[in-house]
Amino acid sequence: MNEKNQAQEGQLNRTLKSRHLTMIAIGGSIGTGLFLATGYTVNRGGPGGTILAYLIIAVMVYFLIMSLGEMATWLPVSGSFQTYSSKFVSPAFGFAVGWNYWFNWAVVIGIEIVAASIVMKFWFPNVSAFVWSGLFCLIIFSINVMSAKAYGEIEYWFAGIKVITVIAFLIVGVGMMLGLAGNEGAIGFTNFIHSEGGLFPHGMMAVLSASITAAFCFLGTELVGIAAGEGENPEKTIPKAIKTVFIRIVIFYIGATFIVAALIPWQQGSVDVSPFTIVFDKAGIPYAASIMNFVVLTSTLSCANSGLYASSRMVYAMAKEGKAPKIFAKTSRGVPVYALLLTGCMGLLSLLSKFMGASQVYLLLVSASGLATLFSWLGIAVSHYKFRQWFLAEGHSISELKFKAALYPFGPFFAAGLCILIIISQFFDSTTRLTAWTGVPLFMIVWLYGKYKQSKGELTVPNIEELRLQSKDVENDDIKDYDIKNDDIEEAVI
C-alpha cells in the first residue's frame, strides 16, 4: 500500500528508522528536566538522596521500557500503551491513561515554548516573549505537519546537540573532580563526605519527593512505543532502539546527576540557574552562559517537538478506537493534522502560565507532569502483566515473541508497586501535595467517566486482529527507496 492510499484510509506512514526511534526517546527525555530541574532535585534530596532517587526511577524505567518493547514489537501501533491498556485491562482504563498522557504532553509543549521565548531574551531583550512564542509554535507545528520522517530527522539533530552537551558536561565534571579543570583544585567527593546534614539532609521521605522530579526528567523514554506505529520494520528497529536507549539515558542522567551532586553543594541547588551553567562557569569555559542558553533553547524546542508528536498520535489512536471525536483520526499525507491542531491549541493555552511566572510555578508544573507520567507508566506495567496472561490464554507460546521483557513477572510488579508508592508519597510532601490532591482525583474522575461510557457501549475492547492487520498495511516492504546499507551506516553514527 503506497503513502497516498495510506493517507486516504486514515493511516500513518511507517517511515521512522531505528536511529530516529532511538533519538526520539533520548531527545524526549533529555530536556529542561535535566538542565534545570536537577538543581532542585539536589536541593530537595541532598547529594545521596538525589543519586538514590534517580537510580530508583532508572531501575523502574528499565522494566517499563522492556515491558513496552515486548508489546510494541508484537503490536506496533501509535496508540501504544493506551491501546494496550484498553485491550488487556479495560477500555475505561485505557481511556483514562490515554487522555492523561495527552494532557501531560500538551501542557509540556506550552511550558517548553515559554521557556524557549524566555531564553531568547538573553540575546534579544527588547523583543516581546509573545513574538518568540508565536514563532516557535509555528515552527514546531510546521515540522510535525510535514511528515513523521521530517519530524524524526529534525529531532535526530536536536537530540544530538543535547547528547554532545551532556557528554561534554561529564568530561568537564570528571576533570574538575580530579583537579584537571577549574581553579578550585581536586574537588573529589567533598560534597558527599562533608555535606552539611549528611547524604540525606531531609530524610528518606525527601528521596521519594525527589523521585517525582526524576520521573519528570525520564518522561519521554516511552516515546519509542508511540513512534512504533510509524517505524520501519518494527520487529527489528524497536528491540534495537529499546536496548540502546535505556543504557544511554542511564549514563546521561545518573552520570550528570552524580556530577551535579559532587560539584554543587545541595544548598545552592535551584531552578533559577542551570547546574550545567554553574559547572561550566566554575571550569572557566568562556561564554558558558551563552553556550548553555543555546543548548537550553534547542532542548526546549526538541521537547516541544516530541510533545506535539506524542500527544497528537495519542489523540489520533484514541479517535480510531472511539475514545475521541472521529475527526482526529483523519490524516493528510499520512499526518494526523486535526490531532496536531487540537494539541497545538492546548499548548497555546498553557502559554498563559508565563503570567504566573517564577520558579515556584515551574516546580508545580514539574510535579504535575511527573505525577501524570507515573500514571502512564502504571498503565504500561499493568498492561504488560495482563498482556502475557492474555497471550498465553489465546494459545500462543512465549517463543513467538520477537522481543521478551526480562525478569517477568517481577518487572511489571516492581514498576507498578513503585509507581503507586511514589504517587502516595506526594500527599505527604508540602511541595507536591497540591498536585497530588488535584492530579490523583482528576485521573480517577476520567477513569470513572470512561467506565460510564463503557457501560453505555461507547467504549469497546480493541480488536487485536484488526490492529495487527493495520500495522501490516504499512510494513517496511511497502516503503519506497529504502536502502538498508545507508540506514546501517546512519545507525552506526549514534
Phi, psi and omega in degrees: 000126183276173185297326180297314179294324177300315181296319181296325182268012177072032180255157176271156179269134181269085187235003181272129180271174181302318181295328176293312181300319180298311184286333175298314180292318179293313181296322181291334184258350175252103182210213181296340175300317178281315187283338181238308188293338179300326178298317178294321181299318178297318179295322184280315186265346186079171183300314179286320181296325179294311179300316181296318181299315181290324177295318179301311181293324180297317178296317179298316180296325177303309181294323180293317183288331173294316178299314180295321180298320179297314181289319183290329178290322180282325181223082183280092179233151182292340177290340175045231188292342173292316177294317180296320178297320180293320183281312191263345176249285175190152178301325180294318179294318177297322177301313181292317180297317181296310180291326176299315181291320179298312181298320180304307183288328179298320177290319180300324180304309181297318181297317181293322180291321175299316179300320179296319180293326177292321178299322182297336178295339178298323180261329182232075186295340184264358179267131182299142178298331180295327179297311180294321180300313179297319180296315182291324176300316180296318181296311182297318179295318181297320179299314184288330184280343180294300178183163177296325181293321178295317176301312182297321181292316180291320178295328178303315182280324174304310181295326180300320178298317180293320180297316179298320180296316180295319178298316178298321179297317180297317180294314180296318181299315178296321177300320179290322178296327181269355181083015181268353180217153180082178183247012184261004182077191181286108181284325177055228182253027183305315183290346174269314185286319185251026180294130177294122183090359178084190181290334182234071186298336181250011177086176184286333178297327178293334177295316177294324177295318178293334181296331180293324176291320177298321178298319177299319181296325181276357176303126181123339178297332181279358180297334178298331176287320177296315183289348181301331181292347180231022180264140177290139173046066187307324183294340178261313189285323183294308178302321180296316179293318180301313185293325183274328184297312188298311184297325180289320180293320178298316179299314182295310186285309180295317179297311181294320180295321178298317179296316179299313181295327182283328188257341182240119177305139187301333180294337183269355182289137178196180175257003182286326179228135179296131176300335176295318179297317180300314182293313179298323179293316178297329180284352178080023179283124181299144176057035181303317182296318181294317180299312182291328176296321177295317180296315179298323178299309179295328180294314181294320179294323177297314180295320177296321177300311179295321181296317179294321178297307185297312185289325179292322178292328178293317177296318178303311182295320179293325177294323178295332183259006178083013180264356177214159179308141186300336182300332181282356176267354180284143180234159173229118185056036178080010181245130179283081189297316182293324176295323176295319180296315179301311182294321178299320178296319178296323177296321178295323178299323182286350175296340178296343181297340181292338178287337178275332171050182171068170187293331182297317179292322179300314180294324177297318179291323178298314181294323178294318179293320178298320179296315179296324177299318181296323177295320178296316180294324176299320177298322179295313183297311181295319181297319182295318179299315180289329179298313180299319179298313180297317184301314180288322180296333179279001178091007178280162176248146180301331180296343179286338182288126180287336178223125183245131178290140181284148172057038173285139005265006181302318184306300181296327177295314180298312182296315180296316180298319180291321176303312181296318180299315181292321178300314180297321183298336182294337178289343185254009180243130186296330183279341183241358185300320182298314180293328178293315182289343177259316185292316182294309178299325180296317178298318181295323180296315179296321178297315179295322177296323176297321177297320178298315179294324179294321180294333179271000179083010181276342176241126182235163179287128179301143178274113185300317183298319178296318180296318180293324177293319178298318181293327179286335179297335183242037181289166184303328184297338182268357181274130183277154173057040178269118183249104185296327181292316178296321180297319179295322178295317180296319182293329182292338179295325184279000000 
